[in-house]
């Protein structure tokens, strides 16, 4: 990825309609998604990073044709890698995420961006009650 691809695309960090795609930066500078109470080398969480502000590179992808109830078929999935600069700009840290794709038209090495969707699965289908506190929204990855 070029340095321009690591530049934030927005600055709002999410809105009421679109929450952030939240990763955690630790005191060591490392980033994880999802975040954990303790980071690498026992360091404490320092801040939240909105991955929706960045593009990522497809590391690998697959298509699942046997999906859980309420999940679309076929379900295209990818592991993607974001490169996020330190706030100082002196270093870059990578973080990987697994998620659904918006299309089957991707290859390893393609650039993607997170796009917010209100329903990653059909709320009324499956073992969770539609009226439960379960969140059904999230991010998919779309080719740039």
C-alpha positions as CSV (number, residue, x, y, z in Angstrom):
1,X,0.0,0.0,0.0
2,X,1.2,3.5,-0.7
3,X,1.3,6.1,2.0
4,X,-1.7,7.8,0.5
5,X,-3.8,4.7,1.1
6,X,-3.1,4.9,4.9
7,X,-4.4,8.5,5.0
8,X,-7.8,8.8,6.9
9,X,-10.7,9.2,4.5
10,X,-12.9,10.9,7.0
11,X,-12.4,12.6,10.3
12,X,-15.7,12.2,12.2
13,X,-15.0,8.8,13.8
14,X,-18.6,7.6,13.2
15,X,-22.0,9.1,13.7
16,X,-25.3,8.1,15.4
17,X,-26.2,6.4,12.1
18,X,-22.8,4.9,11.4
19,X,-20.7,3.8,14.4
20,X,-17.0,3.6,14.2
21,X,-15.2,0.4,13.0
22,X,-13.4,0.4,16.3
23,X,-9.9,-1.0,16.8
24,X,-7.7,-0.4,19.9
25,X,-4.3,1.2,19.9
26,X,-2.2,0.3,22.9
27,X,0.5,2.2,24.8
28,X,3.1,0.2,22.8
29,X,1.6,1.5,19.6
30,X,0.3,-1.9,18.5
31,X,-3.3,-2.0,17.2
32,X,-5.8,-4.9,17.6
33,X,-9.2,-5.6,16.2
34,X,-11.2,-6.4,18.1
35,X,-9.7,-4.6,21.1
36,X,-8.7,-6.4,24.3
37,X,-8.3,-5.2,27.9
38,X,-4.5,-5.9,27.7
39,X,-2.4,-5.5,24.6
40,X,0.9,-6.9,23.4
41,X,3.6,-7.0,26.0
42,X,0.9,-6.3,28.7
43,X,0.3,-2.7,27.6
44,X,-2.9,-0.8,28.4
45,X,-5.4,0.4,25.8
46,X,-4.5,4.0,24.9
47,X,-7.2,5.0,22.3
48,X,-9.7,3.8,19.8
49,X,-8.9,3.9,16.1
50,X,-11.8,4.1,13.5
51,X,-10.7,1.6,10.8
52,X,-13.6,3.0,8.6
53,X,-11.3,5.9,7.9
54,X,-8.8,3.7,6.1
55,X,-8.5,1.4,3.2
56,X,-7.1,-2.2,3.5
57,X,-5.6,-4.9,1.4
58,X,-7.2,-8.3,0.9
59,X,-4.9,-10.9,2.5
60,X,-7.1,-13.9,1.6
61,X,-10.8,-14.5,0.9
62,X,-13.3,-17.4,0.6
63,X,-16.9,-18.0,-0.1
64,X,-19.2,-19.9,2.3
65,X,-22.2,-21.6,0.8
66,X,-23.3,-23.3,4.0
67,X,-24.2,-20.2,6.1
68,X,-26.0,-19.9,9.5
69,X,-29.7,-19.0,9.5
70,X,-30.2,-15.4,8.4
71,X,-26.8,-15.0,6.8
72,X,-26.9,-14.5,3.0
73,X,-25.9,-17.3,0.6
74,X,-23.3,-17.3,-0.7
75,X,-21.4,-15.4,1.9
76,X,-18.2,-13.9,0.6
77,X,-15.6,-13.3,3.4
78,X,-12.1,-11.8,3.5
79,X,-9.2,-11.2,5.9
80,X,-8.0,-7.7,5.2
81,X,-5.0,-5.8,6.5
82,X,-5.0,-2.1,7.4
83,X,-1.9,-0.1,7.8
84,X,-2.5,2.7,10.3
85,X,0.1,5.4,11.1
86,X,1.0,6.4,14.7
87,X,-0.4,9.7,15.7
88,X,3.2,11.0,15.5
89,X,3.4,9.8,11.9
90,X,6.8,8.2,12.6
91,X,5.6,4.6,12.4
92,X,2.9,2.4,10.8
93,X,1.2,-0.5,12.5
94,X,-0.8,-3.2,10.7
95,X,-4.0,-4.7,12.0
96,X,-6.1,-7.5,10.4
97,X,-9.9,-7.9,10.4
98,X,-12.2,-10.6,9.1
99,X,-15.5,-9.6,7.5
100,X,-18.0,-10.0,4.8
101,X,-17.4,-8.7,1.3
102,X,-19.9,-6.7,-0.8
103,X,-19.1,-8.8,-3.9
104,X,-17.3,-11.9,-5.0
105,X,-15.2,-9.9,-7.4
106,X,-12.1,-9.6,-5.3
107,X,-8.6,-11.1,-5.4
108,X,-5.8,-11.3,-3.0
109,X,-4.0,-8.0,-2.9
110,X,-7.0,-5.9,-3.9
111,X,-7.7,-2.7,-2.0
112,X,-11.0,-2.5,-0.1
113,X,-12.7,0.0,2.1
114,X,-15.1,-0.7,5.0
115,X,-18.8,0.2,4.3
116,X,-21.4,0.3,7.0
117,X,-24.5,-1.8,6.7
118,X,-27.5,-1.8,9.0
119,X,-28.1,-5.6,8.8
120,X,-25.3,-8.1,8.3
121,X,-27.9,-10.8,8.8
122,X,-31.6,-11.0,8.9
123,X,-32.7,-10.2,12.5
124,X,-35.7,-12.4,12.7
125,X,-33.9,-15.6,11.7
126,X,-31.8,-17.8,13.8
127,X,-31.4,-18.4,17.5
128,X,-31.5,-14.8,18.6
129,X,-34.8,-13.1,19.3
130,X,-35.4,-10.2,16.9
131,X,-36.2,-7.9,19.8
132,X,-33.0,-8.9,21.7
133,X,-30.2,-6.4,22.4
134,X,-28.1,-8.1,19.7
135,X,-26.7,-5.7,17.2
136,X,-27.2,-6.7,13.6
137,X,-25.2,-3.9,12.0
138,X,-21.6,-3.7,11.1
139,X,-19.1,-3.3,8.2
140,X,-18.5,-5.1,4.9
141,X,-15.5,-4.6,2.7
142,X,-16.0,-3.1,-0.8
143,X,-13.4,-3.0,-3.6
144,X,-12.0,0.5,-4.1
